[in-house]
Amino acid sequence: MKDLAVLAEALGHDFTDIGYLHTAMVHRSYVAEHLKEGSNERFEFLGDAVLQLVVTDFIFREYPNLPEGELAKIRSACVNGDLLREVAEELGVGRHLLLGRGEVTSGGRTKASILADAMEAILAAVYLDAGLKVCEELIMRLWEVRIRARSTAPGRRDFKTRLQELLAVEGQRPKYRIIADGPDHEKSFTATLTIDGRQVGVGTGHSKKEAEQHAAEQALSAMEPTAVT
C-alpha cells in the first residue's frame, strides 16, 4: 500500500480505509487476469454522480443569474473525460493503476479513457471513505479554478458547438477529417476542419474530441475573434 500512500498524499486525503483507493485503481483488465477482486467500474458510476452533483451545486449557487442552458454548458465543460484525464495526469494516477499485462504493454497507464474512469473511481473512494462534505472539498480544490476559467464566457469554450451555431445561420456545416498518429500509448490526433470544401482550421490533441475542439477554435478565431475570448 506504500504506492497508494503517495497517491493519497497527492490527493490531500488521509484515508481511514485505504482499501477504497485500492479498489479505485483496479482496472477490469487486471480482474480478467487475476479473478480475485472486483474492478473499479462500480466506483466510476458513483464518482461520476458525485462529481456531477458537486459541480452542479457550485455553479447553481455561484451564478444565480444564469439560465439553465448556460449552467448546463458550464457543467458540460467541467465534467467530461478530457478534464478528468487532465486532473488524473496532474495527480500521477497512471503509475498507480492495476492493469492487465495487455493494457500495460499497449500503454494503458496514459490512455485518456482509463485515466478519466480512474479519476471518477477515486472520487467515489473519497466519498465512501469520508462522506460527501470531504469529497466536495477535495473536488473544489481540484476543480474550482477550472470551473471559473470555463465560466468566464459560459458555453463559449465549447468551440465546436459555437462554430456550428454560427454556421447554421448561413446554412453551412463544418466537416472534420481525423488522422491518428503514433503508437497506441502515445497516440495523437489531428483534425482538419473544412467548410464548403475550404480548409479553415487544424487542431491536434490526445483525443479526437480535443483535436476537433482546437480546430474549431482556430476557425472561430478567424471568423469571430470574440468567440474565443
C-alpha positions as CSV (number, residue, x, y, z in Angstrom):
1,M,0.0,0.0,0.0
2,K,3.0,2.3,0.1
3,D,2.4,3.4,-3.5
4,L,-1.2,4.3,-2.7
5,A,0.0,6.4,0.2
6,V,1.8,8.5,-2.4
7,L,-1.4,8.9,-4.3
8,A,-3.4,9.7,-1.2
9,E,-0.8,12.4,-0.3
10,A,-1.2,13.9,-3.8
11,L,-5.0,14.0,-3.3
12,G,-4.6,15.6,0.1
13,H,-6.8,13.0,1.8
14,D,-5.9,10.7,4.7
15,F,-7.9,7.6,4.1
16,T,-9.4,5.8,7.0
17,D,-9.7,2.7,4.8
18,I,-7.1,2.7,2.1
19,G,-8.8,-0.3,0.6
20,Y,-11.3,2.1,-1.1
21,L,-8.4,3.7,-3.0
22,H,-7.0,0.3,-3.9
23,T,-10.4,-0.7,-5.5
24,A,-10.4,2.6,-7.4
25,M,-7.1,1.6,-9.1
26,V,-8.3,-1.9,-10.2
27,H,-8.9,-1.9,-14.0
28,R,-11.1,-4.6,-15.5
29,S,-8.2,-5.9,-17.5
30,Y,-6.4,-6.7,-14.2
31,V,-9.5,-8.6,-12.9
32,A,-9.8,-10.6,-16.1
33,E,-6.3,-12.0,-15.5
34,H,-6.4,-12.4,-11.7
35,L,-10.0,-13.2,-11.0
36,K,-9.5,-12.2,-7.3
37,E,-11.4,-8.9,-6.9
38,G,-13.8,-6.6,-8.5
39,S,-12.8,-3.8,-10.8
40,N,-13.3,0.0,-10.3
41,E,-16.3,0.2,-12.6
42,R,-18.9,0.5,-9.8
43,F,-16.8,3.2,-8.3
44,E,-16.7,5.0,-11.6
45,F,-20.5,5.0,-11.7
46,L,-20.7,6.5,-8.2
47,G,-17.8,9.0,-8.7
48,D,-19.4,10.4,-11.8
49,A,-22.7,11.1,-9.9
50,V,-20.8,12.8,-7.0
51,L,-18.8,15.0,-9.4
52,Q,-21.9,16.0,-11.3
53,L,-23.7,16.9,-8.0
54,V,-20.8,18.9,-6.6
55,V,-20.2,20.9,-9.8
56,T,-23.9,21.5,-10.4
57,D,-24.5,22.7,-6.8
58,F,-21.5,25.1,-7.0
59,I,-22.4,26.7,-10.3
60,F,-26.1,26.9,-9.4
61,R,-25.2,28.9,-6.2
62,E,-22.2,30.8,-7.7
63,Y,-24.1,32.1,-10.8
64,P,-27.6,32.8,-9.7
65,N,-28.4,34.9,-12.8
66,L,-27.5,32.4,-15.4
67,P,-30.3,30.5,-17.1
68,E,-30.4,26.7,-17.2
69,G,-29.0,26.4,-20.6
70,E,-25.8,28.4,-19.7
71,L,-25.4,26.5,-16.5
72,A,-25.6,23.2,-18.5
73,K,-22.8,24.4,-20.8
74,I,-20.5,25.3,-17.9
75,R,-21.2,21.9,-16.3
76,S,-20.5,20.1,-19.6
77,A,-17.2,22.0,-19.9
78,C,-16.2,20.9,-16.4
79,V,-17.4,17.4,-16.2
80,N,-16.0,15.5,-19.1
81,G,-13.4,12.9,-20.0
82,D,-10.8,15.4,-21.1
83,L,-10.9,17.3,-17.8
84,L,-10.9,14.1,-15.7
85,R,-7.9,12.9,-17.6
86,E,-6.1,16.2,-17.1
87,V,-6.7,16.1,-13.3
88,A,-5.6,12.4,-13.2
89,E,-2.4,13.2,-15.0
90,E,-1.6,16.0,-12.6
91,L,-2.0,13.6,-9.7
92,G,0.1,10.9,-11.3
93,V,-2.7,8.4,-11.2
94,G,-1.4,6.3,-14.1
95,R,1.6,4.9,-12.3
96,H,-0.7,3.5,-9.5
97,L,-3.2,1.7,-11.8
98,L,-3.5,-2.1,-11.6
99,L,-3.7,-3.2,-15.2
100,G,-3.6,-6.4,-17.1
101,R,-0.4,-7.3,-19.0
102,G,-2.1,-6.4,-22.3
103,E,-3.0,-2.9,-21.2
104,V,0.4,-2.3,-19.7
105,T,2.0,-3.3,-22.9
106,S,-0.3,-1.0,-25.0
107,G,0.3,2.0,-22.8
108,G,-2.8,1.8,-20.6
109,R,-1.3,4.0,-18.0
110,T,-1.5,7.0,-20.3
111,K,-4.8,6.2,-22.0
112,A,-7.2,9.1,-21.7
113,S,-10.3,6.9,-21.1
114,I,-8.6,4.7,-18.4
115,L,-7.3,7.8,-16.6
116,A,-10.7,9.5,-16.7
117,D,-12.5,6.5,-15.4
118,A,-9.9,6.0,-12.6
119,M,-10.4,9.6,-11.6
120,E,-14.1,9.1,-11.2
121,A,-13.4,6.0,-9.2
122,I,-11.0,7.9,-6.9
123,L,-13.7,10.5,-6.2
124,A,-16.0,7.6,-5.2
125,A,-13.3,6.2,-2.9
126,V,-13.0,9.5,-1.1
127,Y,-16.8,9.8,-0.8
128,L,-17.1,6.3,0.6
129,D,-14.3,6.8,3.0
130,A,-15.2,10.2,4.4
131,G,-18.6,11.3,3.1
132,L,-19.9,14.0,0.8
133,K,-18.6,17.1,2.6
134,V,-15.0,15.9,2.5
135,C,-15.3,14.7,-1.1
136,E,-16.9,18.1,-2.1
137,E,-13.9,19.9,-0.5
138,L,-11.5,17.7,-2.5
139,I,-13.4,18.2,-5.8
140,M,-13.5,22.0,-5.3
141,R,-9.8,22.1,-4.5
142,L,-9.1,20.3,-7.8
143,W,-11.9,21.8,-10.0
144,E,-12.7,25.3,-8.8
145,V,-10.1,27.1,-10.8
146,R,-11.1,25.1,-13.8
147,I,-14.8,25.8,-13.3
148,R,-14.2,29.6,-13.0
149,A,-12.0,29.6,-16.1
150,R,-14.7,27.9,-18.1
151,S,-17.5,30.1,-16.8
152,T,-15.9,33.5,-17.8
153,A,-17.9,33.2,-21.0
154,P,-20.4,30.4,-20.5
155,G,-20.6,27.9,-23.3
156,R,-18.0,29.7,-25.4
157,R,-15.3,27.2,-24.7
158,D,-17.3,24.5,-26.4
159,F,-15.9,25.8,-29.7
160,K,-17.5,23.0,-31.9
161,T,-21.0,24.0,-30.7
162,R,-20.3,27.7,-31.1
163,L,-19.0,27.2,-34.6
164,Q,-22.0,25.0,-35.6
165,E,-24.4,27.7,-34.3
166,L,-22.6,30.4,-36.2
167,L,-22.6,28.4,-39.5
168,A,-26.2,27.3,-39.1
169,V,-27.2,30.9,-39.7
170,E,-25.6,30.8,-43.1
171,G,-26.9,27.3,-43.9
172,Q,-23.4,25.8,-43.7
173,R,-22.0,22.8,-41.9
174,P,-18.4,22.1,-40.7
175,K,-16.7,18.9,-41.6
176,Y,-13.8,17.3,-39.7
177,R,-11.3,14.8,-41.0
178,I,-9.3,13.0,-38.4
179,I,-5.8,11.5,-38.7
180,A,-4.3,9.4,-35.9
181,D,-0.5,9.2,-35.4
182,G,1.9,7.4,-33.1
183,P,1.8,4.2,-31.1
184,D,-1.3,3.3,-29.0
185,H,0.2,4.5,-25.7
186,E,1.3,7.9,-27.3
187,K,-1.4,8.3,-29.9
188,S,-2.2,11.9,-31.1
189,F,-4.9,13.1,-33.4
190,T,-5.0,15.8,-36.0
191,A,-8.4,17.3,-37.1
192,T,-8.7,19.2,-40.3
193,L,-11.8,21.4,-40.5
194,T,-13.4,22.4,-43.8
195,I,-16.4,24.5,-44.7
196,D,-17.7,24.1,-48.2
197,G,-14.5,22.3,-49.2
198,R,-12.3,25.1,-47.8
199,Q,-9.9,24.4,-45.0
200,V,-10.5,26.8,-42.1
201,G,-8.8,25.1,-39.1
202,V,-6.4,22.5,-38.0
203,G,-6.1,21.2,-34.4
204,T,-4.2,18.4,-32.6
205,G,-4.9,16.6,-29.3
206,H,-4.7,13.4,-27.3
207,S,-8.3,12.6,-28.4
208,K,-10.4,13.1,-31.4
209,K,-12.7,15.4,-29.5
210,E,-9.8,17.5,-28.3
211,A,-8.4,17.8,-31.8
212,E,-11.7,18.9,-33.2
213,Q,-12.2,21.5,-30.5
214,H,-8.8,23.0,-31.3
215,A,-9.6,23.1,-35.0
216,A,-12.9,24.8,-34.3
217,E,-11.2,27.3,-32.0
218,Q,-8.8,28.2,-34.8
219,A,-11.6,28.7,-37.3
220,L,-13.6,30.8,-34.8
221,S,-10.6,32.9,-34.0
222,A,-10.5,33.9,-37.7
223,M,-14.2,34.2,-38.2
224,E,-15.4,35.7,-34.9
225,P,-12.4,36.7,-32.6
226,T,-14.7,37.4,-29.6
227,A,-16.0,33.9,-29.7
228,V,-12.7,32.5,-28.2
229,T,-12.1,35.2,-25.6
